[in-house]
């Protein structure tokens, strides 16, 4: 089995918090990976050497300046009543709603969902903004969020 039941996920509360609960019909679409599957995805797509973004080496794709084309503010939108992602993100990521995405907090904590589900619940995902990276399965574009309220827009090499 590659997925943890959401009830067993240690950060389930970010999707059920009373201030921003996710609709019951959307919760099953948020699929945390087991630690083993998370590690495999992280190793394959993010880093085979570093367990967290804080430990990336200078030669890894997230640390290369050439990987990133722009950096914009997400915090202002997160704090507002506007539920949609910042326009610059939506213009940069032109994926179909059904594209599978991986939201990668760190090596042992990766969640799979669809782009459509992420767009609906992005504020929940960013309750933890400790350098998570969003990538699309079979897509090159990437988003790298930080706790200063910025997101880098770029491409995996």
N, CA, C and O atoms as a GROMACS GRO file, in nm:
protein
  628
    1UNK      N    1   0.084  -0.118   0.000
    1UNK     CA    2   0.000   0.000   0.000
    1UNK      C    3   0.089   0.125   0.000
    1UNK      O    4   0.186   0.134   0.076
    2UNK      N    5   0.055   0.220  -0.085
    2UNK     CA    6   0.135   0.341  -0.098
    2UNK      C    7   0.079   0.459  -0.019
    2UNK      O    8   0.150   0.556   0.007
    3UNK      N    9  -0.048   0.449   0.018
    3UNK     CA   10  -0.112   0.562   0.085
    3UNK      C   11  -0.143   0.532   0.231
    3UNK      O   12  -0.170   0.418   0.269
    4UNK      N   13  -0.137   0.637   0.312
    4UNK     CA   14  -0.185   0.630   0.449
    4UNK      C   15  -0.331   0.673   0.451
    4UNK      O   16  -0.368   0.764   0.377
    5UNK      N   17  -0.415   0.610   0.531
    5UNK     CA   18  -0.549   0.668   0.549
    5UNK      C   19  -0.533   0.808   0.608
    5UNK      O   20  -0.448   0.830   0.695
    6UNK      N   21  -0.612   0.901   0.561
    6UNK     CA   22  -0.599   1.039   0.608
    6UNK      C   23  -0.612   1.046   0.759
    6UNK      O   24  -0.548   1.130   0.823
    7UNK      N   25  -0.693   0.959   0.818
    7UNK     CA   26  -0.708   0.959   0.964
    7UNK      C   27  -0.578   0.925   1.036
    7UNK      O   28  -0.562   0.961   1.153
    8UNK      N   29  -0.485   0.856   0.969
    8UNK     CA   30  -0.357   0.820   1.029
    8UNK      C   31  -0.246   0.919   0.998
    8UNK      O   32  -0.135   0.908   1.050
    9UNK      N   33  -0.275   1.016   0.913
    9UNK     CA   34  -0.176   1.115   0.873
    9UNK      C   35  -0.154   1.213   0.988
    9UNK      O   36  -0.250   1.270   1.040
   10UNK      N   37  -0.029   1.234   1.027
   10UNK     CA   38   0.000   1.317   1.145
   10UNK      C   39  -0.035   1.464   1.126
   10UNK      O   40  -0.042   1.539   1.224
   11UNK      N   41  -0.057   1.507   1.005
   11UNK     CA   42  -0.099   1.646   0.981
   11UNK      C   43  -0.243   1.654   0.928
   11UNK      O   44  -0.279   1.750   0.860
   12UNK      N   45  -0.321   1.556   0.957
   12UNK     CA   46  -0.461   1.556   0.911
   12UNK      C   47  -0.532   1.684   0.950
   12UNK      O   48  -0.617   1.734   0.876
   13UNK      N   49  -0.498   1.737   1.067
   13UNK     CA   50  -0.566   1.855   1.119
   13UNK      C   51  -0.562   1.974   1.024
   13UNK      O   52  -0.651   2.059   1.029
   14UNK      N   53  -0.459   1.982   0.935
   14UNK     CA   54  -0.454   2.096   0.844
   14UNK      C   55  -0.569   2.094   0.744
   14UNK      O   56  -0.601   2.196   0.683
   15UNK      N   57  -0.630   1.977   0.727
   15UNK     CA   58  -0.744   1.964   0.635
   15UNK      C   59  -0.878   1.963   0.708
   15UNK      O   60  -0.983   1.971   0.644
   16UNK      N   61  -0.874   1.952   0.839
   16UNK     CA   62  -0.999   1.946   0.917
   16UNK      C   63  -1.009   2.058   1.019
   16UNK      O   64  -1.103   2.062   1.098
   17UNK      N   65  -0.913   2.150   1.018
   17UNK     CA   66  -0.912   2.260   1.114
   17UNK      C   67  -1.042   2.340   1.103
   17UNK      O   68  -1.090   2.368   0.994
   18UNK      N   69  -1.098   2.375   1.218
   18UNK     CA   70  -1.227   2.442   1.219
   18UNK      C   71  -1.228   2.575   1.144
   18UNK      O   72  -1.333   2.618   1.097
   19UNK      N   73  -1.114   2.639   1.132
   19UNK     CA   74  -1.110   2.767   1.061
   19UNK      C   75  -1.112   2.751   0.909
   19UNK      O   76  -1.151   2.843   0.837
   20UNK      N   77  -1.071   2.633   0.859
   20UNK     CA   78  -1.069   2.608   0.715
   20UNK      C   79  -1.093   2.460   0.684
   20UNK      O   80  -1.007   2.396   0.622
   21UNK      N   81  -1.205   2.405   0.725
   21UNK     CA   82  -1.225   2.262   0.699
   21UNK      C   83  -1.245   2.235   0.549
   21UNK      O   84  -1.311   2.312   0.479
   22UNK      N   85  -1.188   2.126   0.504
   22UNK     CA   86  -1.206   2.081   0.366
   22UNK      C   87  -1.337   2.003   0.359
   22UNK      O   88  -1.370   1.927   0.451
   23UNK      N   89  -1.411   2.022   0.252
   23UNK     CA   90  -1.537   1.951   0.234
   23UNK      C   91  -1.516   1.800   0.239
   23UNK      O   92  -1.415   1.749   0.191
   24UNK      N   93  -1.613   1.730   0.298
   24UNK     CA   94  -1.603   1.585   0.315
   24UNK      C   95  -1.582   1.510   0.184
   24UNK      O   96  -1.514   1.408   0.181
   25UNK      N   97  -1.639   1.560   0.075
   25UNK     CA   98  -1.624   1.491  -0.053
   25UNK      C   99  -1.485   1.512  -0.114
   25UNK      O  100  -1.445   1.439  -0.205
   26UNK      N  101  -1.412   1.613  -0.065
   26UNK     CA  102  -1.278   1.641  -0.117
   26UNK      C  103  -1.170   1.566  -0.037
   26UNK      O  104  -1.066   1.531  -0.092
   27UNK      N  105  -1.195   1.541   0.090
   27UNK     CA  106  -1.094   1.476   0.176
   27UNK      C  107  -1.037   1.347   0.119
   27UNK      O  108  -0.916   1.327   0.126
   28UNK      N  109  -1.119   1.257   0.060
   28UNK     CA  110  -1.061   1.133   0.005
   28UNK      C  111  -0.967   1.156  -0.114
   28UNK      O  112  -0.893   1.066  -0.152
   29UNK      N  113  -0.970   1.275  -0.171
   29UNK     CA  114  -0.884   1.307  -0.285
   29UNK      C  115  -0.745   1.354  -0.241
   29UNK      O  116  -0.657   1.372  -0.325
   30UNK      N  117  -0.727   1.373  -0.113
   30UNK     CA  118  -0.598   1.414  -0.054
   30UNK      C  119  -0.535   1.288   0.003
   30UNK      O  120  -0.582   1.234   0.104
   31UNK      N  121  -0.427   1.241  -0.062
   31UNK     CA  122  -0.373   1.109  -0.031
   31UNK      C  123  -0.227   1.115   0.015
   31UNK      O  124  -0.136   1.117  -0.067
   32UNK      N  125  -0.207   1.117   0.146
   32UNK     CA  126  -0.069   1.114   0.196
   32UNK      C  127  -0.004   0.980   0.164
   32UNK      O  128  -0.066   0.874   0.179
   33UNK      N  129   0.119   0.984   0.120
   33UNK     CA  130   0.194   0.862   0.095
   33UNK      C  131   0.248   0.806   0.227
   33UNK      O  132   0.267   0.879   0.324
   34UNK      N  133   0.273   0.676   0.228
   34UNK     CA  134   0.348   0.616   0.338
   34UNK      C  135   0.488   0.676   0.337
   34UNK      O  136   0.528   0.739   0.239
   35UNK      N  137   0.561   0.657   0.445
   35UNK     CA  138   0.698   0.709   0.450
   35UNK      C  139   0.784   0.649   0.338
   35UNK      O  140   0.864   0.718   0.277
   36UNK      N  141   0.766   0.519   0.312
   36UNK     CA  142   0.847   0.454   0.208
   36UNK      C  143   0.815   0.511   0.069
   36UNK      O  144   0.907   0.540  -0.008
   37UNK      N  145   0.689   0.529   0.037
   37UNK     CA  146   0.650   0.585  -0.092
   37UNK      C  147   0.691   0.732  -0.101
   37UNK      O  148   0.736   0.778  -0.206
   38UNK      N  149   0.676   0.807   0.009
   38UNK     CA  150   0.720   0.946   0.011
   38UNK      C  151   0.869   0.955  -0.021
   38UNK      O  152   0.910   1.038  -0.102
   39UNK      N  153   0.948   0.871   0.042
   39UNK     CA  154   1.093   0.871   0.019
   39UNK      C  155   1.125   0.841  -0.127
   39UNK      O  156   1.215   0.901  -0.185
   40UNK      N  157   1.052   0.748  -0.186
   40UNK     CA  158   1.074   0.713  -0.327
   40UNK      C  159   1.044   0.834  -0.418
   40UNK      O  160   1.123   0.867  -0.506
   41UNK      N  161   0.930   0.898  -0.396
   41UNK     CA  162   0.893   1.015  -0.477
   41UNK      C  163   0.995   1.127  -0.457
   41UNK      O  164   1.041   1.187  -0.554
   42UNK      N  165   1.031   1.154  -0.332
   42UNK     CA  166   1.130   1.258  -0.302
   42UNK      C  167   1.263   1.228  -0.373
   42UNK      O  168   1.321   1.315  -0.437
   43UNK      N  169   1.310   1.104  -0.360
   43UNK     CA  170   1.436   1.066  -0.423
   43UNK      C  171   1.430   1.078  -0.575
   43UNK      O  172   1.526   1.123  -0.638
   44UNK      N  173   1.318   1.038  -0.635
   44UNK     CA  174   1.304   1.039  -0.780
   44UNK      C  175   1.288   1.180  -0.838
   44UNK      O  176   1.340   1.209  -0.946
   45UNK      N  177   1.218   1.268  -0.767
   45UNK     CA  178   1.181   1.396  -0.826
   45UNK      C  179   1.242   1.520  -0.758
   45UNK      O  180   1.254   1.625  -0.821
   46UNK      N  181   1.280   1.508  -0.632
   46UNK     CA  182   1.328   1.625  -0.559
   46UNK      C  183   1.478   1.614  -0.531
   46UNK      O  184   1.556   1.695  -0.580
   47UNK      N  185   1.519   1.514  -0.453
   47UNK     CA  186   1.659   1.503  -0.417
   47UNK      C  187   1.692   1.362  -0.369
   47UNK      O  188   1.622   1.306  -0.284
   48UNK      N  189   1.795   1.305  -0.423
   48UNK     CA  190   1.842   1.175  -0.376
   48UNK      C  191   1.940   1.190  -0.260
   48UNK      O  192   1.980   1.091  -0.199
   49UNK      N  193   1.980   1.314  -0.230
   49UNK     CA  194   2.082   1.337  -0.129
   49UNK      C  195   2.033   1.407  -0.003
   49UNK      O  196   2.092   1.388   0.104
   50UNK      N  197   1.929   1.487  -0.012
   50UNK     CA  198   1.888   1.573   0.098
   50UNK      C  199   1.748   1.536   0.148
   50UNK      O  200   1.656   1.525   0.068
   51UNK      N  201   1.731   1.518   0.279
   51UNK     CA  202   1.600   1.480   0.333
   51UNK      C  203   1.502   1.596   0.345
   51UNK      O  204   1.381   1.574   0.352
   52UNK      N  205   1.553   1.720   0.346
   52UNK     CA  206   1.467   1.838   0.355
   52UNK      C  207   1.524   1.948   0.266
   52UNK      O  208   1.640   1.941   0.224
   53UNK      N  209   1.443   2.047   0.238
   53UNK     CA  210   1.489   2.159   0.156
   53UNK      C  211   1.603   2.235   0.222
   53UNK      O  212   1.686   2.294   0.153
   54UNK      N  213   1.607   2.233   0.354
   54UNK     CA  214   1.715   2.302   0.426
   54UNK      C  215   1.852   2.241   0.399
   54UNK      O  216   1.954   2.304   0.424
   55UNK      N  217   1.854   2.119   0.347
   55UNK     CA  218   1.980   2.048   0.326
   55UNK      C  219   2.019   2.033   0.180
   55UNK      O  220   2.115   1.963   0.149
   56UNK      N  221   1.946   2.099   0.088
   56UNK     CA  222   1.981   2.087  -0.054
   56UNK      C  223   2.124   2.133  -0.078
   56UNK      O  224   2.170   2.233  -0.023
   57UNK      N  225   2.193   2.057  -0.163
   57UNK     CA  226   2.326   2.097  -0.206
   57UNK      C  227   2.319   2.191  -0.325
   57UNK      O  228   2.216   2.199  -0.392
   58UNK      N  229   2.426   2.261  -0.351
   58UNK     CA  230   2.428   2.362  -0.457
   58UNK      C  231   2.407   2.304  -0.596
   58UNK      O  232   2.370   2.377  -0.688
   59UNK      N  233   2.430   2.175  -0.614
   59UNK     CA  234   2.416   2.114  -0.746
   59UNK      C  235   2.279   2.052  -0.769
   59UNK      O  236   2.251   2.002  -0.878
   60UNK      N  237   2.193   2.054  -0.668
   60UNK     CA  238   2.060   1.997  -0.683
   60UNK      C  239   1.969   2.099  -0.752
   60UNK      O  240   1.983   2.219  -0.731
   61UNK      N  241   1.876   2.050  -0.833
   61UNK     CA  242   1.796   2.140  -0.917
   61UNK      C  243   1.725   2.251  -0.841
   61UNK      O  244   1.718   2.362  -0.892
   62UNK      N  245   1.671   2.227  -0.719
   62UNK     CA  246   1.603   2.339  -0.652
   62UNK      C  247   1.696   2.455  -0.617
   62UNK      O  248   1.650   2.568  -0.601
   63UNK      N  249   1.825   2.429  -0.604
   63UNK     CA  250   1.919   2.533  -0.564
   63UNK      C  251   1.979   2.608  -0.684
   63UNK      O  252   2.046   2.710  -0.666
   64UNK      N  253   1.955   2.560  -0.803
   64UNK     CA  254   2.010   2.626  -0.922
   64UNK      C  255   1.925   2.746  -0.957
   64UNK      O  256   1.803   2.736  -0.971
   65UNK      N  257   1.989   2.861  -0.972
   65UNK     CA  258   1.919   2.983  -1.010
   65UNK      C  259   1.841   2.965  -1.140
   65UNK      O  260   1.733   3.020  -1.157
   66UNK      N  261   1.898   2.887  -1.230
   66UNK     CA  262   1.836   2.866  -1.362
   66UNK      C  263   1.704   2.787  -1.354
   66UNK      O  264   1.628   2.784  -1.450
   67UNK      N  265   1.678   2.724  -1.240
   67UNK     CA  266   1.553   2.648  -1.223
   67UNK      C  267   1.432   2.739  -1.203
   67UNK      O  268   1.318   2.696  -1.224
   68UNK      N  269   1.456   2.864  -1.164
   68UNK     CA  270   1.347   2.953  -1.122
   68UNK      C  271   1.338   3.076  -1.211
   68UNK      O  272   1.438   3.144  -1.235
   69UNK      N  273   1.219   3.103  -1.260
   69UNK     CA  274   1.199   3.216  -1.350
   69UNK      C  275   1.138   3.337  -1.280
   69UNK      O  276   1.150   3.449  -1.329
   70UNK      N  277   1.072   3.316  -1.168
   70UNK     CA  278   1.002   3.426  -1.102
   70UNK      C  279   0.978   3.389  -0.956
   70UNK      O  280   0.978   3.271  -0.920
   71UNK      N  281   0.955   3.489  -0.874
   71UNK     CA  282   0.916   3.468  -0.736
   71UNK      C  283   0.807   3.570  -0.704
   71UNK      O  284   0.823   3.690  -0.728
   72UNK      N  285   0.696   3.522  -0.650
   72UNK     CA  286   0.585   3.611  -0.620
   72UNK      C  287   0.535   3.588  -0.478
   72UNK      O  288   0.574   3.491  -0.412
   73UNK      N  289   0.451   3.677  -0.431
   73UNK     CA  290   0.396   3.669  -0.297
   73UNK      C  291   0.271   3.580  -0.295
   73UNK      O  292   0.181   3.598  -0.377
   74UNK      N  293   0.266   3.485  -0.204
   74UNK     CA  294   0.143   3.406  -0.185
   74UNK      C  295   0.075   3.441  -0.054
   74UNK      O  296  -0.046   3.420  -0.040
   75UNK      N  297   0.148   3.493   0.042
   75UNK     CA  298   0.096   3.516   0.177
   75UNK      C  299  -0.021   3.614   0.177
   75UNK      O  300  -0.120   3.594   0.248
   76UNK      N  301  -0.010   3.719   0.097
   76UNK     CA  302  -0.118   3.819   0.092
   76UNK      C  303  -0.250   3.753   0.051
   76UNK      O  304  -0.354   3.781   0.110
   77UNK      N  305  -0.244   3.666  -0.048
   77UNK     CA  306  -0.366   3.596  -0.094
   77UNK      C  307  -0.414   3.497   0.011
   77UNK      O  308  -0.534   3.483   0.032
   78UNK      N  309  -0.321   3.429   0.077
   78UNK     CA  310  -0.357   3.332   0.180
   78UNK      C  311  -0.432   3.401   0.295
   78UNK      O  312  -0.528   3.347   0.349
   79UNK      N  313  -0.386   3.519   0.330
   79UNK     CA  314  -0.447   3.595   0.439
   79UNK      C  315  -0.581   3.659   0.401
   79UNK      O  316  -0.656   3.702   0.489
   80UNK      N  317  -0.610   3.665   0.274
   80UNK     CA  318  -0.732   3.733   0.228
   80UNK      C  319  -0.852   3.636   0.225
   80UNK      O  320  -0.837   3.517   0.250
   81UNK      N  321  -0.968   3.691   0.193
   81UNK     CA  322  -1.088   3.609   0.176
   81UNK      C  323  -1.094   3.546   0.038
   81UNK      O  324  -1.182   3.464   0.011
   82UNK      N  325  -1.004   3.583  -0.050
   82UNK     CA  326  -1.000   3.526  -0.184
   82UNK      C  327  -0.944   3.385  -0.175
   82UNK      O  328  -0.832   3.365  -0.127
   83UNK      N  329  -1.019   3.288  -0.221
   83UNK     CA  330  -0.981   3.147  -0.207
   83UNK      C  331  -0.889   3.096  -0.316
   83UNK      O  332  -0.831   2.988  -0.302
   84UNK      N  333  -0.875   3.170  -0.427
   84UNK     CA  334  -0.795   3.117  -0.538
   84UNK      C  335  -0.647   3.147  -0.520
   84UNK      O  336  -0.607   3.242  -0.452
   85UNK      N  337  -0.567   3.064  -0.582
   85UNK     CA  338  -0.423   3.085  -0.586
   85UNK      C  339  -0.392   3.220  -0.651
   85UNK      O  340  -0.474   3.272  -0.727
   86UNK      N  341  -0.276   3.278  -0.621
   86UNK     CA  342  -0.240   3.402  -0.690
   86UNK      C  343  -0.243   3.385  -0.842
   86UNK      O  344  -0.207   3.280  -0.895
   87UNK      N  345  -0.286   3.489  -0.911
   87UNK     CA  346  -0.300   3.484  -1.057
   87UNK      C  347  -0.172   3.442  -1.127
   87UNK      O  348  -0.176   3.367  -1.225
   88UNK      N  349  -0.058   3.488  -1.077
   88UNK     CA  350   0.070   3.454  -1.141
   88UNK      C  351   0.095   3.304  -1.137
   88UNK      O  352   0.153   3.248  -1.231
   89UNK      N  353   0.053   3.238  -1.030
   89UNK     CA  354   0.068   3.092  -1.021
   89UNK      C  355  -0.024   3.025  -1.122
   89UNK      O  356   0.019   2.934  -1.193
   90UNK      N  357  -0.148   3.070  -1.129
   90UNK     CA  358  -0.244   3.009  -1.221
   90UNK      C  359  -0.204   3.031  -1.367
   90UNK      O  360  -0.231   2.946  -1.452
   91UNK      N  361  -0.141   3.143  -1.396
   91UNK     CA  362  -0.093   3.168  -1.533
   91UNK      C  363   0.030   3.082  -1.564
   91UNK      O  364   0.047   3.037  -1.677
   92UNK      N  365   0.114   3.060  -1.464
   92UNK     CA  366   0.236   2.982  -1.484
   92UNK      C  367   0.206   2.833  -1.498
   92UNK      O  368   0.262   2.765  -1.584
   93UNK      N  369   0.117   2.783  -1.415
   93UNK     CA  370   0.080   2.641  -1.419
   93UNK      C  371  -0.048   2.628  -1.503
   93UNK      O  372  -0.157   2.663  -1.458
   94UNK      N  373  -0.032   2.579  -1.622
   94UNK     CA  374  -0.145   2.568  -1.714
   94UNK      C  375  -0.193   2.423  -1.728
   94UNK      O  376  -0.234   2.381  -1.836
   95UNK      N  377  -0.185   2.349  -1.619
   95UNK     CA  378  -0.220   2.208  -1.623
   95UNK      C  379  -0.371   2.187  -1.623
   95UNK      O  380  -0.447   2.271  -1.575
   96UNK      N  381  -0.411   2.074  -1.680
   96UNK     CA  382  -0.550   2.032  -1.670
   96UNK      C  383  -0.580   1.996  -1.524
   96UNK      O  384  -0.490   1.957  -1.449
   97UNK      N  385  -0.706   2.010  -1.485
   97UNK     CA  386  -0.743   1.984  -1.346
   97UNK      C  387  -0.708   1.844  -1.299
   97UNK      O  388  -0.678   1.824  -1.181
   98UNK      N  389  -0.710   1.745  -1.389
   98UNK     CA  390  -0.687   1.607  -1.347
   98UNK      C  391  -0.540   1.568  -1.336
   98UNK      O  392  -0.510   1.454  -1.300
   99UNK      N  393  -0.449   1.658  -1.364
   99UNK     CA  394  -0.306   1.628  -1.351
   99UNK      C  395  -0.274   1.592  -1.206
   99UNK      O  396  -0.315   1.662  -1.113
  100UNK      N  397  -0.203   1.482  -1.189
  100UNK     CA  398  -0.161   1.438  -1.056
  100UNK      C  399  -0.045   1.526  -1.009
  100UNK      O  400   0.051   1.549  -1.082
  101UNK      N  401  -0.057   1.574  -0.886
  101UNK     CA  402   0.051   1.654  -0.829
  101UNK      C  403   0.103   1.587  -0.702
  101UNK      O  404   0.032   1.512  -0.636
  102UNK      N  405   0.228   1.618  -0.673
  102UNK     CA  406   0.290   1.575  -0.548
  102UNK      C  407   0.326   1.701  -0.470
  102UNK      O  408   0.400   1.787  -0.519
  103UNK      N  409   0.274   1.711  -0.350
  103UNK     CA  410   0.310   1.822  -0.262
  103UNK      C  411   0.409   1.766  -0.162
  103UNK      O  412   0.375   1.684  -0.077
  104UNK      N  413   0.533   1.811  -0.173
  104UNK     CA  414   0.646   1.750  -0.104
  104UNK      C  415   0.692   1.838   0.011
  104UNK      O  416   0.760   1.939  -0.010
  105UNK      N  417   0.657   1.800   0.133
  105UNK     CA  418   0.701   1.874   0.251
  105UNK      C  419   0.846   1.841   0.283
  105UNK      O  420   0.926   1.931   0.311
  106UNK      N  421   0.879   1.714   0.280
  106UNK     CA  422   1.015   1.665   0.303
  106UNK      C  423   1.018   1.519   0.262
  106UNK      O  424   0.917   1.464   0.219
  107UNK      N  425   1.133   1.455   0.276
  107UNK     CA  426   1.154   1.320   0.223
  107UNK      C  427   1.048   1.220   0.267
  107UNK      O  428   1.007   1.135   0.187
  108UNK      N  429   1.003   1.227   0.389
  108UNK     CA  430   0.910   1.126   0.440
  108UNK      C  431   0.767   1.179   0.453
  108UNK      O  432   0.685   1.120   0.523
  109UNK      N  433   0.739   1.290   0.385
  109UNK     CA  434   0.606   1.351   0.396
  109UNK      C  435   0.567   1.414   0.262
  109UNK      O  436   0.594   1.531   0.236
  110UNK      N  437   0.503   1.332   0.178
  110UNK     CA  438   0.459   1.376   0.046
  110UNK      C  439   0.312   1.339   0.032
  110UNK      O  440   0.270   1.231   0.073
  111UNK      N  441   0.235   1.430  -0.027
  111UNK     CA  442   0.092   1.406  -0.050
  111UNK      C  443   0.065   1.409  -0.200
  111UNK      O  444   0.116   1.494  -0.272
  112UNK      N  445  -0.016   1.314  -0.244
  112UNK     CA  446  -0.061   1.312  -0.383
  112UNK      C  447  -0.205   1.361  -0.388
  112UNK      O  448  -0.288   1.326  -0.303
  113UNK      N  449  -0.234   1.443  -0.488
  113UNK     CA  450  -0.371   1.485  -0.515
  113UNK      C  451  -0.375   1.530  -0.660
  113UNK      O  452  -0.279   1.511  -0.734
  114UNK      N  453  -0.484   1.590  -0.700
  114UNK     CA  454  -0.494   1.645  -0.836
  114UNK      C  455  -0.470   1.795  -0.830
  114UNK      O  456  -0.481   1.857  -0.724
  115UNK      N  457  -0.439   1.852  -0.944
  115UNK     CA  458  -0.421   1.997  -0.952
  115UNK      C  459  -0.551   2.067  -0.911
  115UNK      O  460  -0.548   2.168  -0.841
  116UNK      N  461  -0.663   2.014  -0.954
  116UNK     CA  462  -0.792   2.074  -0.918
  116UNK      C  463  -0.813   2.075  -0.766
  116UNK      O  464  -0.855   2.176  -0.709
  117UNK      N  465  -0.784   1.963  -0.701
  117UNK     CA  466  -0.800   1.955  -0.556
  117UNK      C  467  -0.703   2.049  -0.486
  117UNK      O  468  -0.740   2.116  -0.390
  118UNK      N  469  -0.579   2.054  -0.534
  118UNK     CA  470  -0.484   2.146  -0.473
  118UNK      C  471  -0.532   2.290  -0.484
  118UNK      O  472  -0.524   2.366  -0.387
  119UNK      N  473  -0.582   2.328  -0.601
  119UNK     CA  474  -0.629   2.466  -0.619
  119UNK      C  475  -0.740   2.500  -0.520
  119UNK      O  476  -0.749   2.613  -0.473
  120UNK      N  477  -0.824   2.402  -0.487
  120UNK     CA  478  -0.935   2.425  -0.392
  120UNK      C  479  -0.886   2.431  -0.247
  120UNK      O  480  -0.947   2.498  -0.164
  121UNK      N  481  -0.777   2.361  -0.217
  121UNK     CA  482  -0.735   2.342  -0.078
  121UNK      C  483  -0.594   2.395  -0.050
  121UNK      O  484  -0.534   2.359   0.052
  122UNK      N  485  -0.541   2.477  -0.136
  122UNK     CA  486  -0.402   2.521  -0.124
  122UNK      C  487  -0.373   2.590   0.009
  122UNK      O  488  -0.263   2.579   0.062
  123UNK      N  489  -0.471   2.661   0.061
  123UNK     CA  490  -0.448   2.729   0.190
  123UNK      C  491  -0.425   2.628   0.301
  123UNK      O  492  -0.345   2.652   0.392
  124UNK      N  493  -0.494   2.514   0.295
  124UNK     CA  494  -0.473   2.409   0.394
  124UNK      C  495  -0.331   2.352   0.382
  124UNK      O  496  -0.261   2.337   0.482
  125UNK      N  497  -0.290   2.321   0.260
  125UNK     CA  498  -0.157   2.267   0.239
  125UNK      C  499  -0.050   2.361   0.295
  125UNK      O  500   0.053   2.315   0.344
  126UNK      N  501  -0.075   2.492   0.288
  126UNK     CA  502   0.026   2.588   0.330
  126UNK      C  503   0.015   2.628   0.477
  126UNK      O  504   0.079   2.724   0.520
  127UNK      N  505  -0.066   2.555   0.554
  127UNK     CA  506  -0.054   2.571   0.699
  127UNK      C  507   0.090   2.540   0.740
  127UNK      O  508   0.144   2.601   0.832
  128UNK      N  509   0.152   2.445   0.670
  128UNK     CA  510   0.295   2.415   0.687
  128UNK      C  511   0.367   2.471   0.566
  128UNK      O  512   0.358   2.416   0.456
  129UNK      N  513   0.437   2.579   0.585
  129UNK     CA  514   0.504   2.646   0.474
  129UNK      C  515   0.656   2.640   0.488
  129UNK      O  516   0.727   2.734   0.452
  130UNK      N  517   0.704   2.529   0.541
  130UNK     CA  518   0.847   2.512   0.565
  130UNK      C  519   0.916   2.455   0.440
  130UNK      O  520   0.966   2.343   0.440
  131UNK      N  521   0.916   2.537   0.334
  131UNK     CA  522   0.984   2.508   0.208
  131UNK      C  523   0.927   2.388   0.129
  131UNK      O  524   1.005   2.311   0.072
  132UNK      N  525   0.796   2.370   0.125
  132UNK     CA  526   0.742   2.260   0.044
  132UNK      C  527   0.753   2.290  -0.106
  132UNK      O  528   0.753   2.406  -0.148
  133UNK      N  529   0.764   2.184  -0.182
  133UNK     CA  530   0.774   2.194  -0.328
  133UNK      C  531   0.656   2.119  -0.390
  133UNK      O  532   0.626   2.006  -0.352
  134UNK      N  533   0.591   2.184  -0.484
  134UNK     CA  534   0.483   2.120  -0.559
  134UNK      C  535   0.534   2.088  -0.699
  134UNK      O  536   0.591   2.174  -0.767
  135UNK      N  537   0.514   1.964  -0.740
  135UNK     CA  538   0.550   1.923  -0.875
  135UNK      C  539   0.432   1.846  -0.934
  135UNK      O  540   0.349   1.792  -0.861
  136UNK      N  541   0.427   1.843  -1.065
  136UNK     CA  542   0.325   1.764  -1.134
  136UNK      C  543   0.387   1.638  -1.190
  136UNK      O  544   0.499   1.639  -1.240
  137UNK      N  545   0.311   1.530  -1.180
  137UNK     CA  546   0.358   1.404  -1.237
  137UNK      C  547   0.371   1.422  -1.388
  137UNK      O  548   0.277   1.465  -1.454
  138UNK      N  549   0.486   1.390  -1.441
  138UNK     CA  550   0.516   1.402  -1.584
  138UNK      C  551   0.511   1.547  -1.632
  138UNK      O  552   0.487   1.572  -1.750
  139UNK      N  553   0.534   1.642  -1.543
  139UNK     CA  554   0.537   1.784  -1.578
  139UNK      C  555   0.670   1.842  -1.531
  139UNK      O  556   0.729   1.792  -1.436
  140UNK      N  557   0.718   1.945  -1.597
  140UNK     CA  558   0.845   2.003  -1.557
  140UNK      C  559   0.828   2.122  -1.463
  140UNK      O  560   0.919   2.151  -1.385
  141UNK      N  561   0.715   2.192  -1.468
  141UNK     CA  562   0.697   2.309  -1.384
  141UNK      C  563   0.698   2.270  -1.236
  141UNK      O  564   0.659   2.159  -1.198
  142UNK      N  565   0.742   2.363  -1.153
  142UNK     CA  566   0.747   2.340  -1.009
  142UNK      C  567   0.719   2.471  -0.936
  142UNK      O  568   0.743   2.580  -0.988
  143UNK      N  569   0.667   2.457  -0.815
  143UNK     CA  570   0.645   2.570  -0.726
  143UNK      C  571   0.717   2.540  -0.596
  143UNK      O  572   0.706   2.430  -0.542
  144UNK      N  573   0.792   2.638  -0.545
  144UNK     CA  574   0.864   2.620  -0.420
  144UNK      C  575   0.823   2.732  -0.326
  144UNK      O  576   0.861   2.848  -0.344
  145UNK      N  577   0.746   2.695  -0.224
  145UNK     CA  578   0.691   2.791  -0.127
  145UNK      C  579   0.789   2.810  -0.011
  145UNK      O  580   0.862   2.718   0.026
  146UNK      N  581   0.788   2.931   0.046
  146UNK     CA  582   0.868   2.951   0.166
  146UNK      C  583   0.786   3.022   0.273
  146UNK      O  584   0.679   3.077   0.245
  147UNK      N  585   0.836   3.020   0.394
  147UNK     CA  586   0.763   3.074   0.508
  147UNK      C  587   0.767   3.226   0.515
  147UNK      O  588   0.708   3.285   0.606
  148UNK      N  589   0.835   3.289   0.422
  148UNK     CA  590   0.834   3.436   0.414
  148UNK      C  591   0.721   3.484   0.323
  148UNK      O  592   0.713   3.603   0.292
  149UNK      N  593   0.634   3.391   0.280
  149UNK     CA  594   0.520   3.428   0.200
  149UNK      C  595   0.547   3.440   0.052
  149UNK      O  596   0.470   3.502  -0.021
  150UNK      N  597   0.655   3.381   0.006
  150UNK     CA  598   0.692   3.386  -0.136
  150UNK      C  599   0.685   3.246  -0.196
  150UNK      O  600   0.699   3.146  -0.125
  151UNK      N  601   0.664   3.240  -0.326
  151UNK     CA  602   0.669   3.114  -0.399
  151UNK      C  603   0.752   3.137  -0.525
  151UNK      O  604   0.732   3.233  -0.599
  152UNK      N  605   0.846   3.045  -0.548
  152UNK     CA  606   0.927   3.049  -0.669
  152UNK      C  607   0.854   2.969  -0.776
  152UNK      O  608   0.801   2.862  -0.748
  153UNK      N  609   0.854   3.022  -0.897
  153UNK     CA  610   0.795   2.956  -1.012
  153UNK      C  611   0.910   2.910  -1.100
  153UNK      O  612   0.997   2.990  -1.134
  154UNK      N  613   0.910   2.783  -1.137
  154UNK     CA  614   1.022   2.736  -1.217
  154UNK      C  615   0.999   2.600  -1.278
  154UNK      O  616   0.886   2.554  -1.292
  155UNK      N  617   1.110   2.537  -1.313
  155UNK     CA  618   1.106   2.407  -1.379
  155UNK      C  619   1.215   2.315  -1.324
  155UNK      O  620   1.327   2.356  -1.295
  156UNK      N  621   1.175   2.188  -1.310
  156UNK     CA  622   1.274   2.088  -1.269
  156UNK      C  623   1.362   2.056  -1.388
  156UNK      O  624   1.315   2.049  -1.501
  157UNK      N  625   1.490   2.038  -1.363
  157UNK     CA  626   1.581   2.002  -1.472
  157UNK      C  627   1.611   1.855  -1.470
  157UNK      O  628   1.686   1.806  -1.554
   0.00000   0.00000   0.00000
